[in-house]
Amino acid sequence: METINNASLVKKQYANSANLSTRISLHDKYSTNKMGFGNWIFSNYEIEPGMKVLELGCGTGDMWKGHDDLIATCGKLVLSDFSEGMLETAKATVGEHDNTEFRVIDIQSIPFEDESFDVVIANMMLYHVPDLKLGLREVRRVLKKTGKFYCATYGEHGIAEYMAQKLGRYGVEDKLNKSFTIQNGGTLLGGFFPRVELLEYKDSLAVTNVEDLVDYIYSLSSMTSLASVPRQEILDTLSENVRDGVLSVPKEYGMFVASES
């Protein structure tokens, strides 16, 4: 829901896992699709025994919880992030595995040889990359000819658009970083991969405690216009939209699967 345009802002926003955990918590509690976005993403991975897997921007590593069987399937699993603080959380979350290593990596300069991996993953992070074309070129370089690139992202008609509509009177605008979305991601990937498929995840939020949504809003760096607005006023404004005890908020997410053939 936010715009982060350079490396220093990304590092500040993700210096530790606190803000990200607040956002993950809201989705965990109120998503109407009970499968869960992380579980859905994993259900679409095609990882065969012995494959070498690289995840860029692994975040807290939380999505790998409960997937020890898939970790064991990998011949090698490299979990990486741009943020050292985030990577420390991922180490604690995922734990030690003989075939797994944790690396601080910038997608724009991946420190591996050509065609090193069968699978490359970059979920909910490509819109942060300063030079996206360079990043995608690097992904293509380290991916084997027979490999697949999985990259989940959001759409342009979800939470950010909703917040701009409901909180516009306070100067809140739809500042969603649209550099890589469901709407334009296919075209961007098509410049590097002959085959690109979009898988859509149907979901929304059914919020029963609006306080949690307010916490989510204040975890976003793009909400600076609310700094001088009393929290209770934001709570009251959003509460006006509650119907039968539920505040319904749209979500739009999906994942691209890119490959050579």
C-alpha positions as CSV (number, residue, x, y, z in Angstrom):
1,M,0.0,0.0,0.0
2,E,3.0,2.2,0.2
3,T,5.5,3.8,-2.2
4,I,9.2,3.2,-1.5
5,N,11.4,4.5,-4.2
6,N,15.0,4.0,-3.1
7,A,17.2,1.7,-1.2
8,S,17.6,3.8,1.9
9,L,13.8,4.0,2.4
10,V,13.5,0.3,1.9
11,K,16.1,-0.3,4.6
12,K,14.4,2.1,7.0
13,Q,11.0,0.5,6.4
14,Y,12.3,-3.0,6.8
15,A,15.1,-2.5,9.3
16,N,13.3,-4.9,11.6
17,S,10.2,-7.1,11.4
18,A,7.9,-5.1,13.6
19,N,6.0,-3.2,10.9
20,L,5.8,-6.2,8.6
21,S,4.5,-8.4,11.5
22,T,1.7,-5.9,12.1
23,R,0.6,-6.1,8.5
24,I,0.9,-9.9,8.3
25,S,-1.2,-10.1,11.5
26,L,-4.1,-8.2,10.0
27,H,-4.2,-10.5,7.0
28,D,-3.9,-13.6,9.2
29,K,-6.8,-12.6,11.4
30,Y,-9.3,-11.2,8.9
31,S,-8.7,-12.7,5.4
32,T,-11.9,-14.3,4.0
33,N,-9.9,-16.9,2.0
34,K,-9.0,-19.2,4.8
35,M,-6.4,-21.1,2.8
36,G,-4.0,-18.2,3.4
37,F,-2.0,-16.4,0.8
38,G,1.2,-18.0,1.9
39,N,-0.3,-21.5,1.7
40,W,-1.7,-20.7,-1.7
41,I,1.6,-19.5,-3.0
42,F,3.3,-22.7,-1.8
43,S,0.6,-24.9,-3.3
44,N,1.7,-23.5,-6.7
45,Y,5.4,-24.1,-6.4
46,E,6.8,-27.0,-8.5
47,I,9.9,-28.0,-6.6
48,E,11.2,-31.5,-7.3
49,P,13.6,-33.4,-5.1
50,G,17.2,-32.1,-5.4
51,M,16.3,-28.8,-6.9
52,K,18.3,-25.6,-6.0
53,V,16.0,-22.8,-4.9
54,L,16.8,-19.1,-4.3
55,E,14.3,-16.8,-2.5
56,L,14.9,-13.1,-2.8
57,G,13.3,-10.9,-0.2
58,C,12.3,-13.7,2.1
59,G,11.3,-11.2,4.8
60,T,10.6,-12.8,8.2
61,G,10.7,-16.3,6.6
62,D,7.2,-16.8,8.1
63,M,5.8,-18.4,5.0
64,W,8.2,-21.3,5.3
65,K,6.7,-22.3,8.7
66,G,5.1,-25.7,8.5
67,H,6.9,-26.5,5.2
68,D,9.9,-28.5,6.6
69,D,9.0,-31.2,4.1
70,L,9.5,-28.8,1.1
71,I,12.7,-27.5,2.6
72,A,14.0,-31.1,2.9
73,T,13.0,-31.7,-0.7
74,C,15.4,-29.0,-1.9
75,G,19.0,-29.9,-2.8
76,K,19.9,-26.4,-1.7
77,L,17.8,-23.5,-0.4
78,V,19.1,-20.0,-0.2
79,L,16.9,-17.6,1.7
80,S,18.0,-14.0,1.2
81,D,16.9,-10.5,2.0
82,F,18.1,-7.0,1.4
83,S,17.8,-6.2,5.1
84,E,20.1,-7.7,7.7
85,G,17.6,-7.2,10.4
86,M,14.9,-9.0,8.5
87,L,17.2,-11.9,7.7
88,E,18.0,-12.4,11.4
89,T,14.3,-12.8,12.1
90,A,14.1,-15.3,9.2
91,K,16.9,-17.4,10.7
92,A,15.1,-17.6,13.9
93,T,11.8,-18.4,12.2
94,V,13.0,-21.1,9.7
95,G,15.6,-22.6,12.0
96,E,18.7,-24.6,11.0
97,H,18.6,-27.0,8.1
98,D,21.6,-28.8,6.5
99,N,20.6,-27.7,3.0
100,T,19.6,-24.1,3.9
101,E,21.7,-20.9,4.0
102,F,20.8,-17.3,4.7
103,R,22.4,-14.5,2.7
104,V,22.1,-10.7,2.5
105,I,21.5,-10.2,-1.3
106,D,20.5,-7.3,-3.5
107,I,18.5,-8.7,-6.5
108,Q,20.3,-6.1,-8.7
109,S,23.5,-8.0,-8.1
110,I,23.0,-11.6,-7.3
111,P,26.3,-13.3,-6.2
112,F,25.8,-16.6,-8.0
113,E,27.0,-18.0,-11.4
114,D,24.8,-18.2,-14.5
115,E,22.1,-20.9,-14.4
116,S,22.7,-21.8,-10.7
117,F,19.0,-22.4,-9.7
118,D,16.1,-24.4,-10.7
119,V,13.7,-22.1,-9.0
120,V,13.9,-18.4,-8.1
121,I,11.3,-16.8,-5.8
122,A,10.6,-13.1,-5.2
123,N,7.3,-12.5,-3.5
124,M,5.9,-9.1,-2.7
125,M,9.1,-7.2,-3.2
126,L,9.8,-6.5,-6.9
127,Y,8.0,-3.1,-6.6
128,H,10.8,-2.0,-4.2
129,V,13.6,-2.7,-6.6
130,P,15.2,0.6,-7.8
131,D,16.3,-0.8,-11.2
132,L,13.7,-3.5,-11.8
133,K,14.9,-4.3,-15.3
134,L,18.4,-4.9,-13.9
135,G,16.9,-7.1,-11.1
136,L,14.9,-9.2,-13.6
137,R,17.9,-9.6,-15.8
138,E,19.8,-10.9,-12.8
139,V,17.0,-13.4,-12.0
140,R,17.0,-14.6,-15.6
141,R,20.8,-15.0,-15.5
142,V,20.9,-17.2,-12.4
143,L,17.9,-19.3,-13.4
144,K,18.4,-22.5,-15.3
145,K,17.0,-22.7,-18.8
146,T,14.4,-25.2,-17.5
147,G,13.8,-23.2,-14.3
148,K,10.8,-21.2,-13.1
149,F,10.5,-17.8,-11.5
150,Y,7.7,-17.2,-9.0
151,C,6.8,-13.7,-8.0
152,A,3.7,-12.7,-6.1
153,T,2.4,-9.2,-6.0
154,Y,-0.7,-7.0,-5.4
155,G,-3.2,-5.4,-7.7
156,E,-4.1,-1.8,-8.1
157,H,-7.6,-2.1,-6.8
158,G,-7.2,-3.3,-3.2
159,I,-6.5,-1.9,0.2
160,A,-4.6,1.3,-1.0
161,E,-7.4,2.4,-3.2
162,Y,-10.0,1.7,-0.4
163,M,-8.1,3.7,2.1
164,A,-7.8,6.7,-0.3
165,Q,-11.5,6.6,-0.7
166,K,-12.4,6.4,3.0
167,L,-9.6,8.6,4.4
168,G,-9.3,11.1,1.5
169,R,-10.5,14.0,3.7
170,Y,-7.3,13.6,5.8
171,G,-5.1,13.9,2.7
172,V,-4.6,10.1,2.3
173,E,-4.0,9.4,-1.4
174,D,-3.6,6.1,-3.3
175,K,0.2,6.1,-3.3
176,L,0.5,2.4,-4.1
177,N,3.8,1.7,-5.6
178,K,2.6,0.6,-9.1
179,S,6.0,-0.4,-10.5
180,F,5.2,-4.1,-10.4
181,T,1.5,-5.1,-10.0
182,I,-0.9,-7.7,-11.3
183,Q,-1.9,-5.2,-14.0
184,N,1.6,-4.5,-15.4
185,G,3.8,-7.3,-14.1
186,G,3.1,-9.6,-17.0
187,T,4.4,-7.0,-19.5
188,L,7.5,-6.4,-17.5
189,L,8.3,-10.0,-17.1
190,G,7.6,-10.6,-20.8
191,G,10.6,-8.6,-21.6
192,F,12.8,-11.3,-20.1
193,F,10.8,-14.5,-20.2
194,P,9.0,-16.0,-23.2
195,R,6.3,-17.6,-21.1
196,V,4.4,-15.7,-18.3
197,E,1.3,-16.9,-16.5
198,L,-0.7,-15.0,-13.9
199,L,-2.4,-17.0,-11.1
200,E,-5.0,-14.9,-9.2
201,Y,-5.8,-15.3,-5.5
202,K,-9.4,-14.4,-4.5
203,D,-9.6,-12.7,-1.1
204,S,-10.8,-9.8,1.0
205,L,-10.7,-8.6,4.6
206,A,-13.6,-8.9,7.0
207,V,-12.4,-6.8,9.9
208,T,-14.4,-7.1,13.2
209,N,-12.0,-5.0,15.3
210,V,-11.3,-1.7,13.5
211,E,-8.4,-1.0,16.0
212,D,-6.4,-3.6,14.2
213,L,-6.9,-1.9,10.9
214,V,-5.8,1.4,12.4
215,D,-2.6,-0.3,13.7
216,Y,-2.0,-1.5,10.1
217,I,-2.5,2.0,8.7
218,Y,0.0,3.5,11.1
219,S,2.6,0.8,10.3
220,L,2.8,2.2,6.8
221,S,5.4,4.8,5.9
222,S,3.1,6.4,3.4
223,M,0.6,7.5,6.0
224,T,2.5,10.6,7.0
225,S,-0.5,12.8,6.4
226,L,-2.2,11.2,9.4
227,A,0.6,12.2,11.8
228,S,-1.4,15.2,13.1
229,V,-4.8,13.5,13.1
230,P,-6.0,12.0,16.4
231,R,-6.0,8.2,16.3
232,Q,-9.6,8.1,17.6
233,E,-10.8,10.3,14.7
234,I,-9.4,7.7,12.2
235,L,-11.0,4.9,14.1
236,D,-14.4,6.7,14.1
237,T,-14.2,7.5,10.4
238,L,-13.5,3.9,9.5
239,S,-16.1,2.6,12.0
240,E,-18.8,4.5,10.0
241,N,-18.3,1.9,7.3
242,V,-19.0,-1.1,9.5
243,R,-22.0,-3.1,8.5
244,D,-23.4,-5.9,10.8
245,G,-20.2,-5.8,12.8
246,V,-17.9,-6.2,9.8
247,L,-15.7,-3.7,7.9
248,S,-15.2,-5.2,4.4
249,V,-12.0,-4.2,2.7
250,P,-11.1,-5.4,-0.8
251,K,-7.8,-7.2,-1.6
252,E,-6.2,-8.0,-4.9
253,Y,-3.3,-10.4,-5.0
254,G,-1.8,-12.9,-7.4
255,M,1.4,-14.6,-8.5
256,F,3.3,-14.7,-11.8
257,V,5.1,-17.8,-13.0
258,A,7.7,-17.0,-15.6
259,S,9.9,-19.4,-17.6
260,E,11.6,-19.9,-20.9
261,S,9.0,-22.5,-22.1
